[in-house]
Amino acid sequence: MNPDHASVDLAHPPRHYALTGLRAPACLVPELEAAPDAEGLVALDLAISEGGVSRVVATGTLDADLPRLSMAGALALPGLIDAHTHLDKGFIWPRAPNPDGSFQGAVRAADGDRRANWNAQDVRRRMEFGLRCAYAHGTVAIRTHLDSVGPQTAISWPVFDELRAEWADRIALQAVSLTPIDLVLDDAEFEPMLAAVRHHGGVLGAVTYMGPHLDAGLERLFDAAERFGLDLDFHVDESADPRARSLARIAAVANRRRFAGRILVGHCCSLARQDEAAIDRTLDAVARANIAVVSLPMCNLYLMDRTRGRTPRWRGVTLLHEMAARGIRVMVASDNVRDPFFAYGDLDLIEVYREATRIAHLDHPIAGWPAVVTRAPAKVLGLDRLGLIAPDRRADLSIFRARSLNEFLSRPQADRLVLRAGRTIDTAPPDHAELDDLMGGYDGA
């Protein structure tokens, strides 16, 4: 891959050109009839026309007379899809650090910061900063959860709506309401939240946990979703306690109601701490209900099983292999970024996928797993035009110097090329210093 000495300038490409000698996961190029290698990669050439992919053929078979750029075996992925984020919380770490890295420490720090600082300007600037990070890294679609409690509902949802319109040509944005399940039964909380979700075309959601109001809260959420044709998205069992089993409750309600909408559940950490019989019952029910699961491996690795002075004994991730074996659609996502729930990150899904591979053993075999940040979330989020490399789709691609998945997963890939409508973009993320005035100065000072 040497575009500096090529016949096609990808920063200012012609209307019609070809990229030759690419490699891509076969699971993301379904229309190409070519034998994959041991990693599940296929060799392909792409014809790009007016910013879109016009042809996908096996390498060496493109017969069109086009200006060509040889990619020398470089790995290509379609635009990335981040199915679970918290753009409204992002980048508050300098002013709201987690004092001990615990889940409860994160809740207290984030809640305090929201009450003190989350006005429309603050939320907008941090959300847009996050979008710029994701865009530079190659993300084309994001679903974000929005804290929807008290006065925050009326602040954050209009900001989201404005940003969705402004970013429509760069990142497709979706939003989910986020509130504790207990507050779903409080009309003063639930009715404004539901109104915001409906008005802004959002997804209905909540944080579920074991408590006396779990079942009643779920029934009310399913009632509203069925009445107004809404999809559901839950934070589920983000706990090391094996007694945390709200996933099973959600699956039971969905199966009993024969719920027709989409359901996505995130985290599901405690499932990995349960006995095999309970796991089998729950996953069979989840599969019957057509519930999809998003794992947040970096955030859960940070939070779960953390005790000061004690090395963690487990990784915090849910049972992705067992789910995939049952046909449950699974994916991974960024979750929190530089906030009390996860002190690090940059909304870079390549980092998330690379670390997920190591944390959850998404390899040996590796062939189908690249779908967890592309095709799988596209299906679950209803973004049918995204997640694949195929004709008649926009040429939104990330291209890496790596020639294999092993090379790809071995380095950060900071030198990637990101194409939007067939043209390279600036892949430098924004400077953290841009938010210094919101944070009260540089956090290292």
MARTIMAR-658663 format. One record per residue: x, y, z of N, C-alpha, C in turn. Coordinates in pm, whole numbers, plus 32768, in hexadecimal, padded with zeros to 4 digits. Example, Ala and Ser with C-alpha at 12.3 -4.5 7.8 and 13.67 -1.06 7.14 Angstrom:
BEGIN
85277DC7830C84CE7E3E830C85287EB6830C
85057F1F82C485577F9682CA850A80038313
//
This chain:
BEGIN
80567F8980008000800080008059807B8000
806180BF7F8E80BA81317F84807881A07F33
800E81DC7F6B7FC582417F1F801682BD7EFF
808882D37F4380D7834A7F29811583497E9C
812582D37E63816182C87DDE8102827E7D80
8082829E7D8C801E82527D417FE382A67CD0
7F9D82627C777F5C82A77C097EDA82E77C32
7EA782C77CA87E2B83027CDB7E4983487D5F
7E2683C57D677E3384117DE47DB084027E30
7DB083B57E9D7D3383997EE47CFD84127F2D
7D4E84787F417D1A84F47F7C7CC985437F16
7CEB85327E957CA485777E297C9285157DB6
7C4484AD7DCB7C3C84437D667BE8846D7CEE
7BFB84287C7D7BA2843E7C0A7B1784077C27
7AB984267BD27A2E83F97BE77A2383617BE1
7A7883247B927A7682937B827B05825F7B8E
7B1A81FE7BE47B9F81C47BF47B92813A7C34
7C0380F67C437C04806F7C7B7C6E80637CE7
7C4D80177D4E7CAC7FEB7DB37CC27F577D9D
7D3D7F307D827D5A7EA47D627DB37E667DCD
7DA97DE27DD77DFF7D997E337DDE7DAE7EC6
7D5F7DC17EE67D347DCA7F707D197D3F7FA8
7D107D37802B7CE27CBE80707C797CE980D4
7C157C9480E97BA87CB481467B6E7C34817D
7B317C3981F47AEE7BC2822A7A7D7B9581CE
7A7B7B1681AB7A137AE3815279877AF9818B
797B7AF9821078F77B0D824E78C07B988235
79147BF4820778E97C7D81ED78E17C9C8157
78FB7C38810478F27C498072789E7BD5803B
781E7BD0805E77CF7B58804177B97B3C7FAD
77C37BA27F5977A57B8E7ECB781F7B627E7B
78927B5A7EBB790B7B327E74791D7A9B7E7A
79277A5E7E07793F79CE7E0079D579B67DF5
7A1379A47E677AA3798C7E6C7AC279397EE7
7B2578E47EDC7B48788D7F4B7B9578DB7FB5
7B6878DB80337BB07922809C7C2C78D580C7
7C8A791F81027D0278DF81377CE778AB81C4
7D50788282097D3F7844828D7D0478A582F4
7D15792782E17CDA798A833C7C5079B8830E
7C1F798282A07B9D79AB826D7BA17A278218
7C177A4B81E37C257AC0818E7C1E7A9980FB
7BE77AF580AB7BE37AE3801A7C2B7B587FD9
7C667B3E7F637CAB7BA57F157C497BE27EB1
7C447C667EAB7BDF7CA77E587C127D2A7E1D
7BD07D537DB17BE17DD67D747B5B7E1F7D7E
7B617EA27D917AEA7EF47D9A7AEA7F5E7D2D
7A7B7F6C7CE97A667FDE7C907A1480467CDC
7A4680C17CE07A04812F7D2779D081927CBF
795181B37CCB7914820F7C6C78BE82757CB5
78DC82F57CA1788F83617CDF7881834D7D75
78EC831F7DB678EC83107E4778AF82907E7A
788282387E1F784681BB7E49789081437E10
787A80D07E4D78B380537E19785B80247DA6
789480197D3078447FEC7CBD785B7F597C9B
78D47F267CB878EF7E997C9D794B7E627D08
79367DE37D2D798D7D997D8779AD7D157D43
7A2C7D017D207A537C897CD67AD17C4E7D14
7AEA7BD27CF47B657B917D217BDD7BD97CE6
7C477BE17D347CBF7C267D077CF07BEF7C81
7D0D7C4E7C267D3F7C2A7BA27CD57C177B39
7C547C267B5E7BE87C0E7AFD7B9C7C8D7AD9
7BC87D007B097B837D7D7AE87BAA7DA67A5A
7B487DA679FF7B667DBF79737B4D7E507949
7B1E7EA379A37B017F2E79807B827F7D796B
7B7E7FDB790D7BF1803178F17BE880AB794B
7C24809F79C47C1B81097A297CA5812B7A5E
7CB881A87A8B7D3181C47AD87D3581687B52
7DAB81327B6F7DB280CB7BD77E1980EE7C40
7DFB80C47CBA7E5980CE7D287E6D80447D63
7EE580107D587F037F8B7D907F167F977E26
7ECB7F457E727ED07F4A7F047F297EDE7F3E
7F657E8B7EEB7FCD7E2D7F157FA37DD37F8A
7F267DA47F847EF87D477FEA7EC47D878069
7EB27E0A806A7E837E4F80E27DF87E1F810C
7DE27E1B818E7D627DF081C67CFC7E6181C1
7C837E4381957C177EA5818E7BA17E7781E1
7B637ED582267AE77EBD826F7A817F268246
7A017F04824A799A7F6A823479957FCB82AA
79488036829C79388095830A79108050838A
7947807D83FA7934803B847B78B5806F84BF
78778018851277F7803985517801801F85E6
77F2808986357802808586C6777780808705
774F800A873476C57FF2875B76A2801A87E9
77068042883976E8806388C6775280C588F7
772B81448901778581AC8934773982038997
7783825F89D4774982C58A2D7789834B8A09
776183838998779C8400896B7783847289CD
7714846A8A1876F684D88A75775084D68AF0
778B84648B1077E6845B8B82787884708B5B
789784688ADC791F845F8AAF797984D18AD8
79F584AF8AFC7A63850D8B0F7A5585658B8A
7A0685388BEC79FB85878C677A62855D8CD0
7AB784FD8CB07B1584CA8D137B6785378D5A
7B9A859C8D157BEC85FF8D5B7BA386458DCE
7B2186568DC27AD7869B8E2D7A85863A8E82
7A7985BC8E597A28855B8EA47A6984D28EA0
7AE284C48ED57B2384408ED47ADF83DF8F34
7AEE83608F177ABE82F88F707B2582E78FE0
7AFE82FC905D7B6382FD90C87BA4827590E1
7B5E820790C27B97818390E07B86811E906F
7B5081498FFD7B3D80EF8F8C7AC980908F99
7A78809E90017A0880439017798C80718FCC
792D80158FBF78AF80378F7D786480A18FCC
785B8093904F781480F5909F785C817C909F
78E28178909F792C81F59092790D823B9010
78FC81EE8FA578DA82288F22784F82678F25
77EF82208F5F776782558F66776482D98FB1
77A582DE902477A38358907577E883CC902C
785B83B18FEF78A3841C8FAA785584508F32
781C83F58EE277D3841F8E6B775284688E90
770A84378EF3768F847B8F1C76AC85078F52
771685138FA0773985978FD4775F85F78F66
77A985C78F0477D0861E8E95775986468E41
76FD85EA8E2B7685860B8DDE7637867B8E21
7620866F8EA275D386D58EE87618875D8EE7
769D875A8EED76E687D88EF97703881B8E73
771387CA8E07775088038D8E770887EA8D0B
76A987908D05767687678C82760B87C58C4C
7632883D8C2C75D788958BE375E488778B4D
759488B98AFB759088988A6D761788AF8A2A
765C891C8A4D76DC89388A0E774488D08A32
774988AB8AB177A988478ADE779187C18A99
771587948A9776F487138A587714871789C3
76EE878389827703878D88F27798878888CF
77E987D38915787887D888F278BB87518908
7898870E897478D6868D898E78A38622892D
78228625890F77ED85C588AE782C85DA8825
783A865687FC787586718779790986498777
794F865F87E579DA863387EF79E2859B87DB
79898552881B798584C2880A79678499877B
790C84DE873A78EC84BF86AF796584D68655
79AF853E866F7A27855A861F7A9084ED8633
7A9D84BB86AD7AF9844C86C67ACD83D28676
7A4F83AD86837A1D8336863F7A29834285A8
7A0983B685737A1183CE84E27AA083BC84B0
7B0083F484F87B8C83E884D07BBA835784CF
7B7F830485257BA78278852F7B5C821D84CF
7AFA825184847AB78202841F7A2B81D48440
79EE820A84A8796781E384CF78FF822E847B
789A81E4844D7831821E83FA77A98222843F
779A81DD84B1771B81DC84F8773481C6858C
76E7820B85DF76F4820286717669820086B0
765881A6870F75E481AE8769761881DC87F1
75E0824888247608827C88A6759482748908
75B4825189837554825A89F0755A82E78A28
74E6831D8A4B74DD83A48A83749E839C8B0D
74E583CD8B7274A983D48BF8742684218BEF
73B983E18C167333841C8C0872ED84198C8F
732484688CEA72EE84738D7272E185058D96
727585258DDC726185AE8E0A726886118D98
72A486858DAE72AB86EC8D47730586CA8CD2
735886628CDF73B786438C75737386178BF4
72FE85DA8C0072B685AD8B88729D86218B2A
726F86918B5F724E87048B0C72C9874B8AD7
733E872E8B0F73BA876E8AE173FD871B8A74
7410869A8A8D746586488A357422861E89B4
73A0860089B7735F85CE893E735C863888CF
733B86B688E973438719887D73D1872C8847
74378724889F74C1872C887074E086B88813
74B88640883A74CA85CC87E3748885E2875C
740E8615875D73C3862986E1740D86898683
744486F386BA749087538669750D8711862E
755686C7868075CF8688865075B1861B85E9
754585D485FC7520856D859A750D85AB8510
74CA861E850C74B58661848B753886968451
758C86D184A67609870C8477766B86A38446
7665862C848076C585C2845F768C85598400
7618857083CA75D18509837E762384D0830B
7675852182CA76C484F18259774684AF8283
776484B1830677E28479833677CD84028393
7773841083F4775783A4845376C0839C8469
76878327845375FA8310847275EC82FF8509
759983518546758D835385D77506831D8605
750A82CA866D7493829C86B374A482B78747
743482C6878F743B82E0881F73DB8287886A
7402826388E573B5820E893E73A4825689C3
732D825189FA731782898A7F735A82328AE8
739782728B4C73DB82298BB673A9825B8C3C
736B82018C87733682228D0A733481A38D5E
734081AD8DE1733181358E3472A680F88E25
729D80758E28721E80328E1171B4805D8E76
71DB807F8EEF717A80AA8F53713181298F28
717881858EE5713A82048EBF70D681F48E4D
70D881828E0A707481698DA26FE781698DDC
6FDB81498E5D6F5881448E9E6F2E81CA8ED8
6F82822F8ECA6F6482B68EF96F3483088E83
6EB4832C8E806E7D83758E0D6EC783F68DF1
6EF2843B8E5A6F3784BA8E476FBC84A88DFE
6FF784328E08707284148DC1705783D28D3A
6FFC83718D3B6FE9831E8CC46FA583688C52
6F3F83B68C706EF383F78C056F48845A8BB5
6F9984B18BF36FF085078BA1705884B98B52
708B844E8B8E70ED83FD8B4770AE83BC8ACC
703A83808ADD6FF683418A6D6FD483A78A02
6FA8841C8A2B6F88848589CA700284AE897B
707684B789BD70F284DC8977711A84708914
711083F2893C7132838388E370D983858868
705A8396887C6FFD8398880B7014841187B1
7023848687ED70328500879E70B284FF874B
711C84C68782719D84CA873F71BF844886F7
715E83ED86EB7176837186A271E0831A86E1
71D9830D8766723F82C387AF7216823487CF
726781F788237253816E8851723A817488E7
71DF8120891871BA812189A5721680C389F3
724A80F48A6472A680A08AAF72AA80C38B42
72F480718B8C730480848C1C7377802E8C4C
73A5804C8CC674057FF78D0B73B67F938D5E
73C47F128D42737C7EAC8D8D73D77E708DF8
739E7E558E6A73E77E158ED773817DCE8F2E
73B17D708F7C73577D218FCE731F7D779040
729E7D7F9047725C7DCE90AE71C77DB590AA
71807DE8910B70F07DCC9114709E7E0690A1
70D57E67905870897EA98FEE70B47E808F62
710D7E1C8F5871407DF68ED570D17DC78E78
707F7D6A8EA570197D318E4D6FB37D998E22
6F877DED8E806F257E548E5F6F627EBA8DFF
6FE07EDC8E1370227F3A8DB9702F7F038D2D
70537E828D21705C7E458C9D6FD57E448C57
6F6C7E228CA16EE77E1F8C636EC17EA88C2D
6EE17F108C776EBD7F968C496F0D7FBD8BCE
6F8C7F9A8BCB6FDD7FB98B566FAD7F6C8ADB
6F8F7EEC8AEB6F5C7E9D8A7B6ED47ED18A4E
6E7F7EF78AAD6DFD7F318A896E0F7FAA8A2F
6E6680078A5B6E7B80828A0E6EB980648986
6F17800789836F587FE689046EF47FAB88A1
6E9B7F5588D16E367F1B88796DD07F82884D
6DAA7FD988A86D43803D88876D74809F881D
6DF480C588256E26812E87CE6E8B80FC8766
6E9B8079875B6EF2804286F56F8580638709
6FB380598785703C807C87A670917FFE87B9
7111800A879C71707FA187BF719F7FB4884E
71DE7F4C8885720C7F4E891072A27F348917
72E27F73897973727F63898D738E7F718A22
73C27F068A6073D37F038AF174667EF68B19
74897F398B8875037F178BD274DE7EA48C30
75287E358C2874FC7DBC8C6B756D7D7D8CBD
75527D658D3C75A87D118D91763B7D388D89
76567DB88D9576E17DE78D9877157DD48E26
772D7D568E46774B7D2F8ECE77977CAB8ECE
77E87C988F38782B7C178F4A77D87BB68F9D
77667BE18FCD77117B90902376C27B2C8FCF
76D67AAB8FE0768C7A488F8F75F57A4C8FA6
75CA7A8D9011753A7A99902974FA7B068FD3
754B7B558F8C75177BBB8F3074E97B758EB0
74667B678EA1742E7B158E3473BD7B5E8DEC
73CC7BDF8DD973617C278D94735C7C038CFF
73C97BD08CC573C57BA38C3A735A7B388C28
73537ADA8C8372EE7A728C7A72617AAC8C84
72507B118CD871CC7B518CE571A67B978C63
72037BDD8C2771E67C238BA971BF7BBE8B3D
720B7B518B3271EC7AEC8ACD71637AAD8AE5
71427A968B6370BF7A5B8B83704D7AB78B58
705A7B388B756FF17B978B4D6FE77B9F8AB6
70587BA78A7270577BB189E070177B3689A1
70347ABF89D46FF97A45899D6F647A3C89BB
6F3E7A5F8A356EB07A588A576E5D7AB78A02
6E927B2E89E96E4A7B92899B6E597B7F8904
6EB77B2988DD6EDB7B1C884F6EFD7BA68815
6F517BEC885C6F737C7588386FAE7C7A87AC
6F7A7CD287586F9F7CD786CB700F7D3986AD
702D7D93870A70957DF586F271207DBC870A
71847E0F86F3720F7DE6870C72307DFA87A0
727B7D9E87D972AD7DAA886273447D968860
738B7DF78898741B7DEC88AB74387DF68940
748B7D9F897374B27DA58A00754A7DB18A08
75777E038A6776057E198A76763B7DE58AF9
76B97DC38AFC77057D958B7076EC7D018B8D
76847CE18BD976637C558BFB76DB7C0F8C3C
77227C588C91779F7C258CCC77877BAF8D28
77217BB78D7C770E7B518DE476EE7AC98DAB
76C57AC28D2D76A67A418CEF771F79E48CF6
77967A1B8CE8780F79CA8CEA782D79938D75
77E779C08DDB77FD79938E657796792D8E92
7739790A8E3876CC78B18E5E76EC78208E3B
769E77C38E7376B477368E56768377148DCA
76B376A78D95769876848D09760376728CEC
75B9763B8D4A752A76278D3274E276AD8D23
7503770D8D7974C677928D7074EF77D68CEE
756D77C88CC7759C78038C49754E77CA8BD3
754077478BCF74F977098B60746877378B59
7424773B8BCA739777698BCA738D77F88B98
73E5784D8BC973DD78DA8BA373FB78EE8B0F
746778B08ADF748C78C58A547429788789F3
73EC78188A18738377DF89C3730E784189B8
72EC78808A26727D78E18A2572A3795E89D7
731E798B89E5734D7A00899A734979E48904
7373796D88DC73707948884F72E17943881A
7285790A886871F97903883B71BE798E882B
71E679EB888071AF7A73887C71F47ACB8814
72587A9687D072A27AE2876B72E17B6087A7
73137B54882073577BC2886373E97BC28839
741D7C37881574AA7C4787F274F77C7A886B
75797C5F886C75CB7C7F88E076477CCD88B5
76617D3B88FB76DB7D8788E477327D7F8961
77AD7D52894E780E7D4C89BA78637DCA89B7
78877DFB8A2C78D97E748A39795A7E4D8A80
79B37E0A8A387A217DC48A7B7A837E1E8AC4
7A9F7E948A8D7B037EE98ACD7ACE7F278B4D
7A527F568B497A157F918BC07A017F288C2D
79D17EB28C0779B77E4D8C6C7A387E138CA5
7AA17E0D8C547B227DE48C887B537E488CF1
7B337EC68CDC7B5C7F318D397B107F2B8DBD
7A8C7F128DB57A377F1D8E2B7A267E9B8E7A
7A1A7E2B8E3379EF7DB18E767A607D758ECB
7A397D3E8F3D7A937CF58F977B077D4C8FC5
7AEC7DCD8FD87B547E2890067B4D7E37909D
7BB87E1790E07BC77E2C91707C547E5F9188
7C607EC991D37CE37F0591EB7D447E9F9226
7DBA7E9591E97E207E3C921A7E107DAB91F4
7DAA7D8D91A37D8E7D02917B7D877CF990E4
7DCF7C9A90AA7DCB7C86901A7D447C4B8FF2
7D037C7F8F897C817C488F617C8C7BB68F36
7C247B6A8F517C247ADB8F337BDA7AB88EB2
7B927B188E767B4D7AF98DF97B487B778DA2
7B237B668D267B327BD18CC37AB77C2A8CB5
7A477C028CED79D07C578CE9797B7C4C8C6D
79A87C018C07795C7BFB8B8B78F27B8E8B91
788D7B9E8B3C78227B3C8B3778487AC88ADB
77EC7A6B8AC8780979EB8A8677F279F389F0
78497A3A89AB78367A53891D783A79D388C9
7893797988E9789E78FE889A782078A888A8
77F17899892277787849893976FE788888F6
76FA790B88F7768B795188B57690793E881E
7706795487E477157946875476F478B88726
77167855877776FA77CA8754766477B0874D
761477FE8794758377EF8791754178478728
7590788F86DB755878E886767530796F86AC
7553798E872775397A12875F75997A74871E
75667AE486EE75BD7B4786AE760A7B928719
768E7B92870F76E37BD18774773C7C398732
77657C9B878277BD7D06875278097D4087C8
786B7D9487AC78B47DDB881478B07E7087F3
78C07EC2885B78B57F53884779097F9D88AD
79128021889B796C807488EB793D8089897A
78BA809A898D788280BE8A0F78B881468A39
78E981528AB4791481D38AE979A281F58ABD
79BD82778AB57A4082A88A8B7A6A831C8AE4
7AD9830D8B2A7B1383748B807AAA83B18BDD
7A6283598C1F7A0383868C857A1183268CFC
79C383378D6879D982E58DDF79C5824F8DCB
797C82268D63796581988D4B79D781578CFD
7A2381A68CB37A9A81758C6E7AF781EB8C59
7B6981E58C957BC282598C997C0882758C15
7BFE821B8BB47C5382218B3D7BFD821F8ABF
7C3B81FD8A4E7BF181ED89D27BE8826C897F
7BBC825989007BB682C988A27B4B82B48838
7AE7825E88537A80823C87F17ABE82058771
7B2481B287827B67817087147B3F80DD8715
7AE680B886B97AB3802F86B87B1D7FC9868F
7B847FF6864C7BF17F98862E7C377F7186AF
7C4E7FD187087C857FB1878C7C287F5187D6
7BA67F6E87D37B467F19881A7B4A7E8A87E4
7B487E7C875F7B4A7DF787247BCD7DAE8743
7C3C7DF5873A7CBC7DB687587CC07D8587E8
7C967DD988467C987DB088D27C2F7D4588EF
7BBC7D4D88AF7B567CE588C17B8B7C5D8893
7BD77C5C88277C127BDE87F77C697B9F8862
7CB67BF288A67D117BBF890D7CC77B9B898E
7C697BEF89B37C227BDC8A327BC37B648A2A
7B797B5989BC7B117AF389B07B357A808953
7BB37A7B89267BE27A1088CE7B8E7A06884F
7B817A76880A7B377A76878C7B947A4F8719
7BCE79DA87267C2C79A986C37C30790F86CB
7C7878D386717C8B784086727C0677F2867A
7BAA7800861A7BB77849859C7B8F78DD85AA
7BC1792C854B7BAD79BD85517B5079F184E5
7B2F799E84837AF579CD84057A777A218414
7A1A79F9846A799A7A40847179977AB984CD
79FE7AC9852179F77B2E858B7A027BBF855C
7A3F7BE084E97A3C7C6D84BF79AF7CA684B0
794B7C4F84AA78C17C80849F78927CC7851D
78D77CB6858F78A37CEC860C78AA7D838614
78F67DC485B978F87E5785B678C87E8B852F
78897E3484E0785D7E5B845B77D27E23843C
77CF7DAB840577517D7383D476EC7D588444
77197D2184B576BB7CFF852176747D7A8558
76BB7DE4858276727E5A85B2761E7E9D8545
764A7E9784C775F77ED0845D756E7E8D8459
756C7E09846574EE7DC1846374977DE584DB
74D27DE7855074867DFC85CB74537E8C85D5
74A07EEB85A274777F7785A974207FA08532
74027F4284D973AC7F60846873F07FB283FD
74747FA983F374C27FF5839274EB7F998320
748B7F7282D174A17F08827074FF7F3081FF
75177FB081EC75727FDC818376037FE081B2
761B7FC2822F76A07FCB826876D47F40828E
77557F3A82AE778E7EC282E877C97E5E8287
77BE7E77820477F37E1B81A078417E688135
78977E2280EE78D37E56807378877E178000
78387E677FBB77DF7E307F5477BE7E9D7EEF
77967E757E75776F7ED87E1176F77F2A7E3F
76EF7FA17E05767F7FFC7E1D767A802D7EAD
76EC802F7EEF76F9806A7F74776680D47F6F
775C81347FCA77C0819E7FCC784A81637FEC
78AF819B7FB07937816A7FC4797081A48044
7938817780B5796A819A813A79BB8124816C
7A3D8132816D7A9680C3818A7B0780EF81E5
7B3B809082317BBB80A282767C1D803F823A
7C93807182187CF8801E81D77D778023822C
7DAF7FAD82457E1C7F9F82A47E987F66825F
7F0B7F90828F7F887F5E82597F977EC78272
7F527E9282D27F567E0382F07F237DB38279
7F607D3E82627F377CE781F67EED7C6B8226
7EE27C5D82A97E9C7BEB82E37E5A7C1B8363
7DFF7BCA83997DC27BEE84187E287BE88489
7E887B8E847F7EEF7B8784E67F407C0884E8
7F6B7C3984747FB27CB9846F7F577D2A849F
7EDB7D2784767E797D8E849C7E697D978533
7E657D2585767E4C7D2386067ECC7D368658
7F3B7D3D86157FBB7D46865D7FEB7DD58673
7FB07E35862C7FD77EC186397F5B7F198644
7F6B7F9386777EF67FEB86877EB8801B8605
7EFC801185947EC8803C85127EAB80D2850F
7F02811E854E7EF081AF85507F0381EE84C7
7F4281A6846A7F5C81DD83E57EF281B18380
7E7E818A83AE7E13815D83547DE881CD82F5
7DB481A582837D6F820182297CDA81F28241
7C938261824E7C02825E825B7BC782A481E2
7B78825B81957B368292811F7AA482AC8140
7A778322811E79E88343812679BC836E809B
795B83258065792E83397FDA79A683347F7B
7A0382D67F977A7282BE7F3E7AE5831F7F49
7AE383787FAC7B4A83E07FBB7B8483D78048
7C0783E080567C4383DA80DB7C218456812D
7C16844081B07BFE84AE820C7C7684BC8269
7C78852982B47CDE853E83197CC384DF838D
7D22848983AC7D0D842684167D4A8451849B
7D6F84CE84A87DA284FF85287D2C85218583
7D1F84E085F87CB1850286537CC7858B868F
7C5E85CA86C37C6C864F86FD7CC4864D8779
7CFD86C187977D5786D088097D0786D9888A
7D2C868B88EF7CE78691896F7CE6871E89AA
7D48876F89857D5087F789BC7CD8884C8997
7C908825892E7C19887189067BB088758975
7BB2881389CE7B4E880D8A3A7B8388428ABE
7BFB887B8AC07C3588A88B3E7BDD890D8B87
7B9D89678B3C7B4B89CD8B7E7AD2898F8BC4
7A9D89208B8E7A2E88DB8BCF7A5C88908C4B
7AD888638C487B0B88108CB57B4C88628D25
7B5688E48D127B9789368D767C2E89368D69
7C6089188CF07CF089188CDA7D24888F8CB9
7DA588858CA67DE888088C837DEE87AF8CFE
7DC087308CF07DB786D88D647E3F86A98D97
7EA986BC8D477F2D86948D737F7B87058DB5
7F3E877B8DB97F8587EF8DEF7F9187E58E87
//
